[in-house]
């Protein structure tokens, strides 16, 4: 039996055209100079399970980017979010 997931909260849509044009998401600029992080990498940075990252994204609490159907994050995004958790 296939497990159904709740839909993810809206994330910024990231396209190659948007990157070429210098996409602005929230307060920060997105640049390919910094690598995009996968949910597993963000989980490792925060010392949590990947499922926790997905839960926070689904709840709209953790900002993310959609690259096609994939979730991605920038380190700056995660650091800004973390600073706001104090």
C-alpha positions as a Markdown table, in Angstrom:
| # | Residue | x | y | z |
|---|---|---|---|---|
| 1 | Unk | 0.0 | 0.0 | 0.0 |
| 2 | Unk | 1.4 | 3.4 | -1.0 |
| 3 | Unk | 1.7 | 6.0 | 1.8 |
| 4 | Unk | 0.1 | 9.3 | 1.0 |
| 5 | Unk | 1.9 | 12.4 | 2.1 |
| 6 | Unk | 0.3 | 15.7 | 2.9 |
| 7 | Unk | 1.0 | 18.4 | 0.3 |
| 8 | Unk | 4.0 | 20.5 | 1.0 |
| 9 | Unk | 3.6 | 24.2 | 1.9 |
| 10 | Unk | 4.3 | 26.6 | -0.8 |
| 11 | Unk | 8.0 | 27.2 | -1.4 |
| 12 | Unk | 9.7 | 29.6 | -3.8 |
| 13 | Unk | 9.7 | 28.2 | -7.3 |
| 14 | Unk | 13.3 | 28.1 | -8.7 |
| 15 | Unk | 13.8 | 28.0 | -12.4 |
| 16 | Unk | 16.9 | 28.4 | -14.5 |
| 17 | Unk | 15.4 | 31.6 | -16.0 |
| 18 | Unk | 14.9 | 32.9 | -12.5 |
| 19 | Unk | 18.4 | 32.1 | -11.5 |
| 20 | Unk | 19.8 | 33.8 | -14.6 |
| 21 | Unk | 17.7 | 36.9 | -13.8 |
| 22 | Unk | 18.9 | 36.9 | -10.2 |
| 23 | Unk | 15.9 | 35.6 | -8.2 |
| 24 | Unk | 15.1 | 37.3 | -5.0 |
| 25 | Unk | 13.4 | 35.2 | -2.3 |
| 26 | Unk | 12.4 | 36.9 | 0.9 |
| 27 | Unk | 15.2 | 39.2 | 2.0 |
| 28 | Unk | 18.0 | 37.3 | 0.3 |
| 29 | Unk | 19.3 | 36.8 | -3.2 |
| 30 | Unk | 19.7 | 33.2 | -4.5 |
| 31 | Unk | 23.0 | 32.6 | -6.3 |
| 32 | Unk | 24.5 | 29.4 | -7.6 |
| 33 | Unk | 27.8 | 30.6 | -6.1 |
| 34 | Unk | 26.6 | 28.8 | -3.0 |
| 35 | Unk | 25.5 | 25.2 | -3.4 |
| 36 | Unk | 21.8 | 24.3 | -2.9 |
| 37 | Unk | 21.3 | 21.9 | 0.0 |
| 38 | Unk | 19.1 | 18.8 | 0.0 |
| 39 | Unk | 16.8 | 18.1 | 3.0 |
| 40 | Unk | 19.2 | 15.4 | 4.2 |
| 41 | Unk | 22.0 | 17.9 | 4.3 |
| 42 | Unk | 19.9 | 20.5 | 6.2 |
| 43 | Unk | 18.9 | 17.8 | 8.7 |
| 44 | Unk | 22.6 | 17.0 | 9.2 |
| 45 | Unk | 23.3 | 20.7 | 9.8 |
| 46 | Unk | 20.5 | 21.1 | 12.3 |
| 47 | Unk | 21.2 | 17.7 | 13.9 |
| 48 | Unk | 17.7 | 16.5 | 13.3 |
| 49 | Unk | 16.1 | 13.7 | 11.2 |
| 50 | Unk | 15.2 | 14.4 | 7.6 |
| 51 | Unk | 11.6 | 13.7 | 8.4 |
| 52 | Unk | 11.7 | 16.7 | 10.8 |
| 53 | Unk | 12.8 | 18.9 | 7.9 |
| 54 | Unk | 10.0 | 17.7 | 5.7 |
| 55 | Unk | 7.5 | 18.2 | 8.6 |
| 56 | Unk | 8.6 | 21.9 | 9.1 |
| 57 | Unk | 8.4 | 22.6 | 5.3 |
| 58 | Unk | 5.0 | 21.0 | 5.1 |
| 59 | Unk | 3.8 | 23.2 | 8.0 |
| 60 | Unk | 5.2 | 26.3 | 6.3 |
| 61 | Unk | 7.7 | 26.9 | 9.2 |
| 62 | Unk | 11.0 | 26.3 | 7.3 |
| 63 | Unk | 11.6 | 28.2 | 4.1 |
| 64 | Unk | 12.7 | 26.3 | 1.0 |
| 65 | Unk | 13.0 | 26.3 | -2.7 |
| 66 | Unk | 11.3 | 24.0 | -5.2 |
| 67 | Unk | 13.5 | 23.0 | -8.1 |
| 68 | Unk | 11.0 | 21.0 | -10.1 |
| 69 | Unk | 9.6 | 18.6 | -7.6 |
| 70 | Unk | 12.7 | 18.6 | -5.4 |
| 71 | Unk | 13.1 | 20.6 | -2.2 |
| 72 | Unk | 16.3 | 22.6 | -1.9 |
| 73 | Unk | 17.7 | 25.1 | 0.6 |
| 74 | Unk | 20.5 | 27.6 | 0.8 |
| 75 | Unk | 22.7 | 27.8 | 3.8 |
| 76 | Unk | 21.9 | 31.5 | 4.2 |
| 77 | Unk | 18.1 | 30.6 | 4.3 |
| 78 | Unk | 18.7 | 28.0 | 7.0 |
| 79 | Unk | 20.9 | 30.4 | 9.0 |
| 80 | Unk | 18.3 | 33.2 | 8.8 |
| 81 | Unk | 15.5 | 30.8 | 9.8 |
| 82 | Unk | 17.7 | 29.5 | 12.7 |
| 83 | Unk | 18.5 | 33.1 | 13.9 |
| 84 | Unk | 14.7 | 33.8 | 14.0 |
| 85 | Unk | 14.1 | 30.8 | 16.3 |
| 86 | Unk | 15.7 | 32.4 | 19.3 |
